Amino acid sequence: MLEALAQVLRETRQTGGLSLEATAQPAKISAPYLLKLERAQVASPSPRVLARLATVLGLPYLRLMELAGYLDEEDLATVAMRTREPHPLAGQRLTPAEWREVGAFIRRMLAQRP
């Protein structure tokens, strides 16, 4: 999977005509680290780094997370469902951050059970 991630990062950067430095700087990483990512030499890329690279390169964050091995098909389907359908209580779609807050609230409630 990391080979596929490396290829997507490298090809997208090159297709966009971006240098390593021009891509790394706004993503708040070093050019040598980006080069390691593009060579599949980083075993566990940080989700935060992947999020910043997704923004800089115009790639879907969830796709990078999948290629990095953090998400499987079931995880992707769950995320897609959450972002496409209105929340039953809110009556509207929730952002991923709002879904995380809902999850945190439920975990806090369950932790308070006797």
C-alpha positions as CSV (number, residue, x, y, z in Angstrom):
1,M,0.0,0.0,0.0
2,L,2.8,2.4,0.8
3,E,4.1,2.0,-2.7
4,A,0.7,3.1,-4.1
5,L,0.7,6.1,-1.7
6,A,4.2,7.0,-2.8
7,Q,3.2,6.8,-6.5
8,V,0.1,9.0,-6.0
9,L,2.0,11.6,-4.1
10,R,4.9,11.7,-6.6
11,E,2.7,11.7,-9.7
12,T,0.3,14.3,-8.4
13,R,3.1,16.6,-7.4
14,Q,4.9,16.2,-10.7
15,T,1.7,16.6,-12.8
16,G,1.0,19.8,-10.9
17,G,4.4,21.1,-11.8
18,L,5.4,21.4,-8.1
19,S,8.9,20.9,-6.7
20,L,9.5,19.0,-3.5
21,E,10.1,22.2,-1.7
22,A,6.9,23.9,-3.1
23,T,4.9,21.0,-1.9
24,A,6.6,20.4,1.4
25,Q,6.6,24.0,2.7
26,P,2.8,24.6,2.8
27,A,2.4,21.0,4.1
28,K,4.7,22.0,7.0
29,I,7.1,19.1,6.3
30,S,10.7,19.1,5.0
31,A,11.5,18.3,1.4
32,P,13.6,15.3,2.4
33,Y,10.7,13.9,4.4
34,L,8.4,14.3,1.3
35,L,11.0,12.6,-0.8
36,K,11.0,9.7,1.7
37,L,7.2,9.5,1.5
38,E,7.4,9.5,-2.3
39,R,9.9,6.6,-2.1
40,A,7.7,4.6,0.3
41,Q,10.4,4.8,3.0
42,V,8.1,6.0,5.8
43,A,6.4,3.0,7.5
44,S,3.6,5.0,9.2
45,P,3.0,8.5,7.7
46,S,1.2,10.8,10.2
47,P,-2.5,11.4,9.4
48,R,-1.9,15.1,10.0
49,V,0.9,15.1,7.4
50,L,-1.4,13.3,5.0
51,A,-4.2,15.8,5.6
52,R,-1.9,18.7,4.9
53,L,-0.5,17.0,1.7
54,A,-4.1,16.3,0.6
55,T,-4.8,20.0,0.8
56,V,-1.7,21.1,-1.0
57,L,-2.0,18.5,-3.7
58,G,-5.8,18.7,-4.1
59,L,-6.2,15.0,-3.2
60,P,-9.0,13.3,-1.2
61,Y,-7.7,12.9,2.4
62,L,-9.6,9.6,2.8
63,R,-7.9,8.2,-0.2
64,L,-4.4,9.0,1.2
65,M,-5.5,7.5,4.5
66,E,-6.6,4.3,2.7
67,L,-3.3,4.1,0.8
68,A,-1.4,4.6,4.0
69,G,-3.2,1.6,5.5
70,Y,-5.3,3.5,8.1
71,L,-8.7,2.8,6.5
72,D,-10.2,-0.3,5.0
73,E,-13.2,-0.5,2.7
74,E,-15.6,-0.7,5.7
75,D,-14.1,2.4,7.3
76,L,-14.5,4.3,4.0
77,A,-18.1,3.2,3.6
78,T,-18.9,4.4,7.1
79,V,-17.3,7.8,6.5
80,A,-19.0,8.1,3.1
81,M,-22.4,7.3,4.7
82,R,-21.8,9.9,7.5
83,T,-20.9,12.7,5.0
84,R,-23.7,12.0,2.5
85,E,-26.8,11.5,4.7
86,P,-28.3,13.9,7.2
87,H,-27.8,13.0,10.9
88,P,-31.1,11.6,12.1
89,L,-31.3,14.1,15.1
90,A,-29.7,17.1,13.5
91,G,-31.7,16.9,10.2
92,Q,-28.6,17.9,8.2
93,R,-25.2,16.5,7.2
94,L,-22.5,16.8,9.8
95,T,-18.9,17.5,9.1
96,P,-16.2,14.9,10.1
97,A,-15.3,17.2,13.0
98,E,-18.9,17.3,14.2
99,W,-19.1,13.5,13.9
100,R,-16.0,13.2,16.1
101,E,-17.6,15.5,18.6
102,V,-20.8,13.3,18.6
103,G,-18.6,10.2,19.2
104,A,-16.7,11.9,22.0
105,F,-20.0,12.9,23.7
106,I,-21.3,9.4,23.5
107,R,-18.0,8.0,24.9
108,R,-18.3,10.4,27.8
109,M,-21.9,9.4,28.5
110,L,-21.0,5.7,28.5
111,A,-18.0,6.3,30.8
112,Q,-20.4,7.8,33.4
113,R,-22.6,4.7,33.6
114,P,-22.6,2.9,36.9
